Amino acid sequence: MTRKTARDIAMRLVYEIDFNSERVSDVIKFRLSDEGFLSLANEDDAYISVPEKNEKDYILKVVSGVYEHLPEIDSYIEKYAVGWKFNRISRVALAILRVCMFEIIYMPDIPEKAAINEAVELAKRYEDEDIPPFVNGVLGSFSRAEGIRE
């Protein structure tokens, strides 16, 4: 499994948890178990093989980290989504933005530009054509203004 696929799965988990009343840790534990992971194998190629330990560690770190820092991350999204009311941003776009912002803020081993590029690619895959430029704009503005990695 590539980092790109692991990021995609992390984004999907962030999206799923947004709809789920269970504890974040319970959802993550089930989805990253062999049974939970393979239950989705018929639905999408991303789930064909169970992630290796380092991939599971990445997914776990991102998803649990997003929810640990959700108020902070969402405040950045709200601040830099100029002209958009927070509740009008699709849940998929929110999941993409949350994953990328977590990577930028808390995972210095991932280059900011790579994280933003991957977020835009996810938006192209899962959203309408007007959303990738929105995602790029929010993340670019956030990155320039906040200077997290200076």
N, C-alpha and C positions, 0 to 999 in steps of 0.2 A: 504494500500500500504506500502511496506517495504522501508527502505532506499536504499536497493539494487535496487529495481525497480525505485525509484526516481533518483538514480545515472544513471541507464540505460537510462532513459528518458532525463536526462540532457545531457548525451553523445550524444544521437540522435539529440537533438536540436543544440548542438555545431556543429555536422556534417551537419545538414540541413542548418544552417546559413552560413556555408562555401560555399554553392552553391547559396545562396539567395542574391539578390541585395537590398532587403528591409532592413530597419533599424532593428537592433538587437531587439530593444524594441518592434517593431511591430510584428515581428515573435514570440517572447516570449508571448506577450499579446494574440495573436490569438491561439497559440498552448496550452496555459494554460487555455484558456476559455473553458467552458463546451462544446461548439459547436466544437471548434478546437480539443479538446482532444477526444471527442467521435467520431469525423469523422474518427479516426484511429482505433476504437474499433474492427472493422471487420478484420483488418490486423494483429493485435498482441494482445495477452492477457495482455500485460503491460498497455493497454489503456482501459481495461474493466471498471474500475471505475475511476472517476475523483479524483485527489489528494485532500487530506484535506489541510487546510491552512498551517500547518507546512511543509508538503511535497512540496506544491507550493512555499513556502518561500525558502526552500532549493534549489529547481530547479532554481528559479529566481536568487538567490544569486550566484549559481555556474555559470550559463550560462552568466548572465550579467557580472559577475566578470572575467570570462575567456576573454571576449571581451574587458573589460576595461583594462586588463593587458596583452593583447595578445602579444605585442612586447617583453615584459619581458619573458613570458612563452615560446614563440617560440625561443627566444635566448637560453634558457636553453635546450630546446629539441635539437636544432642544436648543442649545445656544447657537450651534452652527448650522442647523437646518433652517436657515433664514427664509422666511416666507411660507414655511410649512408649520402647521399646528402639529404637535407631537402625536396626538391621537389620529391624525390623518395619514401618518406614515404607515405603510403596510407592515405587517408583522414579519414578513420575509426580509424586507429592507432593514427593519430594526435589528433582526438577528444578525444580518451581515455587518451592519455598522457596529453592533455590540462586540462581535468577535474581533473585528479589526481594531477597534479602539482598545480593547483589552490587550491585544498583541502589541500595539504601539506603546501603551503606557507601561505594561508589566512584563514584557518579554523582549528585552533589549537585544537578544541574540537573533531576532527576526528583523531584518531591515525594514524601515518604515515604508519605503517605496514598494517593496515586495508585498507587504501586507496590504497596502492600498490597491496595488494592481490585482492581487488575488480577490479582494473584496469586489472590485469592479467586474472581474470575470464571473464571480458568483452571481452578481446582479444581472449580468447579461444572460446567464443560464436560466435564472429563475424568475426574472421580472420583465415587465414591459420595457420597451426601448427608451422611455423617458427616465427610468430609474437609474441606470448605470451612470449617466452624467450627474445626477443628484447625489449618488453615493460618492462619486469622485470629488464633487464639490464640497460636500460636508467634510469628508476625510482630509482633503487638501487644506481647507480653511482651518480645520482643527490642528493639523500638523504644523502649519506655518505659524498660527497664532499662539499655540501653547508651547512650542519649542521643547517638547518632552525630552528629546535626545540631544540637546545642545551640550 
